[in-house]
Every structure is written in structure tokens, then in C-alpha cells.
Amino acid sequence: MVVKKLCVLALFAAAAFSQAPSLDKPALETYLRRLELLVPAVTMQIENPKRSAFLKGYSEVTVHFSFNGQGKDERYMVSGDGATLIRGEAFKLSKVSKAPDRKTSLDKSAFEAYLRRLESLIPAVTVQIDDPKPAIFLEGYSEVTAHFSYNGQTKDEPYLISSDGATLIRGEAFDLKHSPFQANLDKIKTEGEPSFGGPADAPVTLVIYADFECPYCKAEAPVVRNNLVQTYGDKVRVVFKDFPIPEPHPWARSAAMAGRCVYRQDQKKFWSFFDWIFAVQPEVTVENFPGRVNQWAADNGLKVADFSTCVGTKATEPEVDKDIEEGRALGVDSTPTSFLNGSKLAGTVEWEVLRQLINTELNRLGVPIP
């Protein structure tokens, strides 16, 4: 009897093992290194997959990242056919997707209530929920972006919600057979924007969304200006985008429009303005900004009358607003935020880290590293 029972258990275990989800760990690691833009020194340990409790045909995978004695765990879900990766977690909902007025397919009040509990939000945090749109890589799901605001700071978070309102995924979906950053690249427009370094088809493009009054942007500016061209020549192109955040930075929007007025007159002098405004940032106030910027224009050979008219009429405001709108569509909620060949880098990045990331990308593209 005991032998028979053990045989039954062995058969059960063998059947369970044979049905366990399979995963190409080396391929997943290669994709994740690009998706997360990891420097070579980061080590990864990928756990064996287990079937997802809420997503049919998907496996849950936990990945342990380690660097310099520090560790971080991230959760992912991979489809059985190896076509789709989801970065995030799945949660069971109480069917909050049907809106009472049927103007959208989402009951935003019920969804907000769930998010406040899920994200442990205090009452002072405001939540704005976008209308849902069909998910590109996940059939039967809609993408929903929630904008959280508190004390002048904002943060955008992506979610996926099933059409039956039963499942919520906190995260994003990616097509494993294509670039993980294609959606970002489709949104970023670089033509006609201030740039330096390599040409439009340079192997690496670094797009920076910045605020001229932001102290972190000031700290990062010399890192970018003093190192990239000297190190990489025409292999890296840097593109600047305006993303002023007026509430904590009262003259940032005026500086953004002034910078665009400089660019209209002389594209090369924009970068002189860029260097100057960050250099004098601690001395600038709302009151003295107009006089300081007009004096700079005169000292740098601009047509002061034309420049003053451009600034006074806010002629470049639509260009600044276009950059802001684009940044928000990309999930930019703080400055500086950069995109390295489409991969998002939030916050300041030390030169040694940026150098390793660029080298990794050049390596992937088969471009010799200088």
C-alpha cells in the first residue's frame, strides 16, 4: 500500500513538472538588460516561472538584480508563446470597469477608490485618470494612465485593466520580438529641436527634458556638455526638450520661451544660452530675469529688438507647450528626465554610469566604442 501510494505521488509530481511553464532565461536576461538599461556590473538571477493566478496563458517570474552589494527584486509576467512581457503585478478586482454613464468603459470613481487603497495614498494626493484605450500587446485589456499629484509634484503610473473588470495589472506590456522602447520612440520628435553632437542618424540619441530653474538639471548640464562630444564625437546626438515646472520654479517657463527665441535667431547660440542660464541660475529671480536675459542677448550679438519682441509676445510659447505635452505623453513627471535611444532615465545620471550605458548600447549595435 505504501509503495503504491508513493508511486501515485511520483506520477503526480512528474505530471506537474511536465506541465510547469518553460522559460528561455538567457533570452529573457538579454531582453531585460536592454529594457532596464543595465550596466554590465549588474548581476541577475531569474527564478523559475510559475503559472499566473489571474492571467491565463502567462507565467509569473521574479528577477533579482544585484549591484555593488545592493539588491532589488522585480516582478514580470511572460506569455506562454514568448511574445509578450508584462512588467508589473496582477490584482483581482471587484469589477470596476463598467462606467455608470457609459461615456467610457471605466468607472473612474470606483477605480480611483481601488487605487487609493492599492497605492496607500493619503487624502491630500489628487488622482486624475485618463480614458482607457485598447492595449497594444494584450488582447482583452485596456491601458489606463493615472496621474498622481501632491504638493506641486506629479507622478504618472500605467495600468492595464481587463474588459470584464476582473483583473488589474500595475505595469506595462512589451512585445518581446521588438524594441521595448518603440512606443517611446514613436512619441519623441527630434526634428527642429536644439541638438549638438552627432547627426540625426547617430547610433545613440540622448533626449533630455529639462527645466532651466531646476537645480538637478543644472548639476547634470556640465556632465552632458563637457563629456559627450569629447568622448564619443559624432556617435552620440543630444537633443534638448523644454519641460518647465512652474509651481516650484516661477521663472522656468519664461526662460524656456526665451531660449526658444534665441534658437529662432541663431541655433548655435542656443547652447551658449543653455550654458549661461544654468551658470547664473542661483542669481536669477522672477524680477531680474527680463533684464538679465536682455543683457545676455545684447552681449552675445543677437538682434535685441527682435529678441525682445519674441519674448514679450510669448511667440515661442506653443513650442514650449508642445514639448511639455510630449513629455507628459512619455510619463515625464520630474526633471531632468532623459531617453537614451528611447529608454527612460529619470533623474540625474553620473557620468560614469551614463558612459557605461552608452557603451552598452553601442556594443549592442555593433558600433566600435571610442
N, C-alpha and C positions, 0 to 999 in steps of 0.2 A: 504493500500500500504506500509506504513512504517513497519507495523508488518510483512508483507510478506517479505520485504527486510531484516529485522533483522533475520528472520528465515533462509533465504538463507545464510546470513553471518555466523550464528551459525552453520549451517550444514557444510559450507566450513571450519570453524575453527575446528570442530570436526574431519572432514576427514583429515585435515592437521596434527592434533595432533595424530591421529591414525597411520599415516604414518611416524611420527617422529622416528628417529633412537633410538633404545634402547641400554642401556649400563649397564653392571653389575659393578657399581662403586666400591664396596668393593673388587671385584676380581681384577679390574684394579689397585686399590691402592696397593694391596698386591704385584702385579707384578712390579709396578713402584718402590716400596720401595726396591725391590731386584735389579732391573735394574739400578737404580740410586744410589744404596748403601747408603740409607738414614739412619742417626742416628734417634733413636726414637723421639727425641725432634722436629724433622721437622714435621710441620703440612701440610696437603694437602687439597686443595679444588678443586674438579673436576667439571668443568662446564658441563651443558647438551650438548650432542653431536649435531652437525648439519651436514647435508649432504655435502660431499666434492664437490667442484665445478669442480675439474679436475679428480678425481679418482672415477670411477663408483663402487658402492658397498661399499664405505668407508665413514666413518664419521670423521669429524674433532673435536678434543677435546682439549680444553685449560685447563692446570692444573696450579694452583697457589701454589707454595711452599713457606713456611714461616719458618724462624728460627731466633730467637734472635732479633726480630724487623726488619729483612731484608726479602724482598720478591723477588721472581723470577718466571716468567711465562715461561712455556714450551708448545710447540705445538706437538700434536700427531695425528695420524690417525689410526682408528681401523676398520678392515673389518667387514662386516655385520654378518659373521658367527663366529666372535670372535676368528678366528685362527691366524690373523696376526696383528702386531702392527708396525706402522712406526713412528719413532721419527724424526720429521722434518716438512718441509713445501713443498707444491707443487706449481709449477710455470708453466705458459703457455709459450711454446717455439715457435719459428718460424721454426720448422722442421730443426734442425741442425744435425740430426743423420746420414744422408747418406753421406758417405765419397766419395769425387770425384774419388779417385783412387781405391776405393772398397777393399783396403787391410784390413781395419777394417770396422765395421758398424757405425763408428762415424767420423764426420767431426771435427777433433780436433781444427782446426783453428777457425771455427765458434763457437765451444763450448767454447774455451778459451775467445773469444771476449764477449760471453754472461756472462761468469763467472766474467770477469774483471768488467763488469757493475754491476752484481748482488752483488759481494762482495766489490765493491768500491775500487779496487786495484789501487795503484799508479804505474806508468810505471816501476819503479825500481824493482817491485816484478816480479820474474820469475815464470812461471807456466809450470809444466810438467804433462801431462795427460796420465794415463795408458790406455792400450787397454781395452775395455769393456768386461765383462764376464756375462753370464746369472745370473740374480738374483735368489737366492735360494728360497726365500719365496714370490716372487712377479712375477707371470706369466706375460709374455709380457714386462718385464723390464730387463735392463742390469745394472750391478753395474759398476761404474766408480770412480776411486780414482784420485783426483787432488793433486799434491804436490806443495805447495807454498813456495818460498824461498826469503828471504830478509835479507841482511846484516849478512849473516852467520847463520841465524835462518831458520828453516823449519817447516812447518805445513802441515799435510795431512788431507784432507776432503773427506768423502764419498758422492757420489751422485747416484741417480737412474734415468735412462732415459728410456722413453717408446720406443718401437720398431718403432713406427711411427714418432718419433722425436717431438711429440707434447707436452709432459709433462716432466718436470724435478722435481725431489724430492731431496731437500737438506737434507740428513739424511740417516738413516739405517732402515732396516726391520728386525723384530724379530718374531719368532714362539712363540705365546702366550702359547702353550701347552708344551713347553720345556724350558730348561735353557736359559736365554737371553745371556749367555756367552759361549755357546758351541763352537761357531766359534773361539773364543779366545783360549779356552782350547785345541782345536784340533791343534792349531798352536804352542802352548808352549810346548817345550820339556825339561823335567827336569832331565832325566836320565844322569848321568855322570857329572852333573853340581855341583859347590860348594854349599853346603847347611849346615844348622845347625838347631837344634831344633828337631821336631818330625820326624817320619819315612816317607817313600814315600806315605803311605796311611793315613797320618794325616788328621783330619777333615778339617783343614784350611791350605792352602798353599799360602804363600805370595812370589811372584816372583818379584824381583827388578832389573830393568835395570838402571845401574848407570855408572858414569864416575868418575875415581879417581881424576881428576883435578877439578871437579865441586864443587863449594862451598856449593851449596844446598844439594848435596849428602853427603858432609862432615857433614853438620848440622843434616841430618837425620840418619846417620850411628849409633851414640850412642843411639838414640831413639830405633832403632831396636835391637842393640846388648845388651843393658842394661836392656831391659824391657820384651821382648817376652818370652824367656825361663823362666825367673824368675816368670812371671805371669801365663803362660799357659803350661809350661812343654812340654810334647810331643803332645799336641793338635794342635800346630802350627808349620809348617815347613817353613823355609825361604830359598829361592833359589836365588843365585846371577847370574846376566847376565851382560856381558860387553856391554856397549854402549858408547864408547868414541866418542866425537865430536871434531875432531882435529882442526878446524879453530879457535875457541876461546881458545882451550886447547891443546897447542902444544906437551906436553909430555904425554897426556892421553892415546894415543894408545900404546906407549911404556910401560906404566905402566900396561895396560890391558894384554899385551903379557907377561910381567914379572910375573904378578900374576898367569897366566896360567902355567908358568914354575914352580912356587912354587907349584901349585896344582898337577902338574905331579909328583913331587918328594915326597911331603907329603901333603895329602889332609887336614889334621887337621891344618897344619901351614899356609894354605892359609888364615885362618881367623885372624891369627896373623899379616900377611902381610896386610890384609884388614884394621885392626885397626891402624897399624903403618903408612901406606901411607896416610890415612886421617889425622892422628895426625900431621904429618910433612908437610902436603900439602902446607902451606904458605911458607915454606922454600925451596921447590923443584923448580928447573929450568930445562930447556932443557939441559943446560951444566952440572949441577951437578947430574942429575938423575942417569946416569950409575954408578958413584962412590957410591952414596948413597944406591942404591939398591944392589950392590955387597957387600957392607959392611954389610947391613942387612942380606943378605944370610949367610955370614960368622958368624955373631953374633948369628944366630938362628939355627946353626947346619946343614945347607944344604951342599950338595956336590958342592962347589963353582965352580969347573971346569965344571961340568955337567950343572950347572945353567947358567954360563957364555956362554957356547956353545948354550944352548937353547935360551937365549936372543939374542945372536949375530947372530944366523942363522934365527931368527924370526920363530922358529919351531912351535910356537903356533898361528901364525897369522891366519891360517884357522879356528881355534876355535873361535877367536875373530870375524872374519868376519861372521861366522855362526850366532853368537848371534846378530850382527848388522842387518843382513838380516832378522832374525826372528823378531826383534824389529820393523823394518820398516813395515813388513807384518802386524803387530799388530797396526800400527799407532803411534808408539813411535816417537816423534819428539823433545823431551826435556828430561832432566834428573833432578831428579830421576822420573821414571815412574814405578809404581808398579801394579800388578794384584793380587787381593785378590779373590781366587777361580774363577779367570777369569775376575773379574770386574776391569776395568781400573781406577787407581788413579794417576792422573798427578800432579806432583809437590810434595813438602814436605808435610807430614801429621803429625800434632801434635799428641803426644802420647795419649792424652785423646780422640781425635777423632778416632784414629786407634783402641784404646781399645773398644770403643763403636761399631765400625764397625765389629770387630772380634766377640764381644759378640752377636751382632745381627745375624751373620752368624752361630755361634754355636747354638743359640736359634732356628734358622730355622731348623737346622739339628737334633735337639733334643739332643744335647751334653751338659752335665752339665757345667756351667761356673764356673771356679775355684774361 
